[in-house]
Each structure stands twice: as structure tokens, then as C-alpha cells.
Amino acid sequence: MIELHEVIYCMHINGGGDHWTLYGQVTGHPRFPDYTYVRPSTPVEFDEATDILKTVSGSQYKLVSYGSDKTKIVEQIKKDIAAGGYEVH
């Protein structure tokens, strides 16, 4: 399974309509070298008991460690799932 380490939310500057997205270091990903920083696609499911996140692209990530407050990150993941997309500023 793909693992995501040091998970945080950060602003993806897009010249307007900037997105607040998940960001972290990936291991076990078929397209990226280990410990490459990635922004997973929009979350669609999250299991708090196992820290397994499923994205709109169909990828599944095990959130292994959190780079900031886990509670706040989990709350934001839930908001993004409920809204059907990452928060836009």
C-alpha cells in the first residue's frame, strides 16, 4: 500500500481559486520515488480507525505520520469529503 508521511495541509497557489490540499512524502507509490513530496487527489473516503485515505483517482494511502495537529488534519479531510473537493480560497 502507498504510504504518506508527515501529512500536512498546504496552500496550492493557482493564480486565483487556490486550493488547501493534502501534502506529504510518499513511499511505495508506483509513479514516484520514495520520499518524494506529493499532493494526493481529492479525498473521497477516510477510515479514522486505520488512517486509510481513498482519493477520487482511486488511489489508497495509509497516512503514517502527521506533520502537524492530526485532529485538525482529520477534520479538514472530513470537510473536503463532505464538500466533494478541496477547500478553495
Secondary structure as UniProt FT lines:
FT   STRAND          2..12
FT   STRAND          19..27
FT   TURN            34..35
FT   STRAND          36..38
FT   STRAND          43..47
FT   TURN            48..51
FT   STRAND          52..55
FT   TURN            56..57
FT   STRAND          60..63
FT   HELIX           70..83
FT   STRAND          87..88
//
